[in-house]
Amino acid sequence: DSLLYSEEHLWAAWTDDAVTIGLTDYAQHELGDTIFVELPALDESFARLDVFGTIEAVKQVAELFSPIGGVVLATNPRLAKEPELVNSDPYGEGWLVRLRPKSIAERDELLGTAEYREHTGD
């Protein structure tokens, strides 16, 4: 598994110049059926653990905390009309944002797969 995870239940997939971020399967299951996702505007800048959006589900509304600092390169346009993609395909079509990372060193603050499973008790 090449993904890294935050304790706030977001995954991060790193490429050379961007990081794709999404909600973990564990988190989407805990929240329930997603009915609305609010995401940031392009070019917005966030520090690690800043709130970059919200997700509204049947059970609750939750803030989304950026697992790394960065600048928004893209948001998932499909989520405006298909927020349920967060539930049905959290690691694929249900991705949330792509960021240009501010610091590659923040990658070391994230959890590997085994560490994340231990964190969730999964």
C-alpha positions in Angstrom: 0.0 0.0 0.0 1.6 3.3 -1.1 -0.8 5.5 0.7 0.0 7.4 3.9 -2.6 8.4 6.5 -3.3 11.1 9.0 -4.7 10.5 12.5 -7.7 12.6 11.3 -8.6 9.8 8.9 -7.5 11.2 5.5 -5.2 9.4 3.1 -2.5 10.9 1.0 -1.1 9.6 -2.3 2.2 11.3 -3.3 3.5 11.8 -6.8 6.5 13.9 -7.8 4.8 17.3 -7.5 1.3 16.7 -6.0 -0.5 14.9 -3.3 -4.0 13.6 -3.7 -6.0 13.5 -0.5 -9.2 11.6 0.3 -11.2 10.3 3.2 -10.4 6.8 4.5 -12.7 3.9 4.2 -12.8 3.8 8.0 -13.9 7.5 8.2 -16.6 7.2 5.6 -18.0 4.2 7.3 -18.1 6.0 10.7 -19.7 9.1 9.1 -22.4 7.2 7.2 -23.9 8.2 3.8 -22.3 11.4 2.5 -24.8 14.0 1.3 -22.6 17.1 0.8 -18.9 17.9 0.5 -17.6 21.5 0.8 -14.1 21.8 -0.7 -11.7 24.8 -1.0 -11.1 27.0 -4.0 -8.2 26.5 -6.3 -5.0 28.2 -5.2 -6.0 28.3 -1.6 -3.2 27.6 0.8 -3.3 25.5 3.9 -0.9 24.6 6.7 -0.8 21.1 8.0 -3.9 20.4 10.1 -5.8 23.5 8.9 -9.4 22.9 8.1 -9.8 22.8 4.3 -13.5 21.7 4.0 -16.4 19.9 5.5 -18.2 16.7 4.8 -21.9 16.3 5.7 -23.2 12.9 6.2 -26.5 11.5 7.5 -25.0 11.0 11.0 -23.0 14.3 11.3 -21.0 17.1 9.8 -17.2 16.8 10.1 -14.3 19.1 9.3 -11.6 18.0 7.0 -8.1 18.7 8.4 -5.3 18.9 5.8 -2.8 16.1 6.4 0.0 18.3 4.9 0.5 22.0 4.1 0.0 22.9 0.5 -1.7 24.9 -2.2 -4.9 23.5 -3.9 -4.2 22.4 -7.4 -7.6 20.7 -8.0 -10.8 19.6 -6.3 -12.9 16.7 -7.3 -15.6 18.2 -9.5 -17.8 15.1 -9.4 -18.4 15.4 -5.6 -20.7 18.5 -6.2 -23.3 16.2 -7.8 -22.1 12.8 -6.6 -21.0 13.2 -2.9 -21.8 9.5 -2.4 -18.5 8.7 -4.3 -16.8 9.3 -1.0 -18.6 6.2 0.3 -18.6 4.0 -2.7 -15.0 4.6 -3.9 -13.1 6.5 -1.2 -9.6 5.6 -2.6 -10.5 6.2 -6.2 -13.2 8.4 -7.7 -14.1 9.8 -4.3 -10.9 11.7 -3.8 -11.2 15.2 -2.4 -8.3 17.5 -3.3 -4.9 17.6 -4.9 -2.3 19.8 -3.3 1.2 21.0 -4.2 3.0 20.3 -1.0 4.8 23.1 0.9 7.2 20.7 2.6 8.2 17.2 1.6 9.3 16.7 5.2 5.6 16.7 6.3 5.3 13.3 4.7 7.2 11.9 7.7 4.3 13.1 10.0 1.9 10.7 8.3 1.2 7.1 9.2 1.9 4.0 7.2 -0.7 1.4 6.6 0.2 -0.7 9.7 0.3 2.3 11.9 -3.0 3.6 10.6 -4.7 0.2 11.2 -3.3 0.2 14.8 -4.6 3.8 15.2 -8.1 2.7 14.2 -8.0 -0.7 15.9 -8.8 -2.3 12.6 
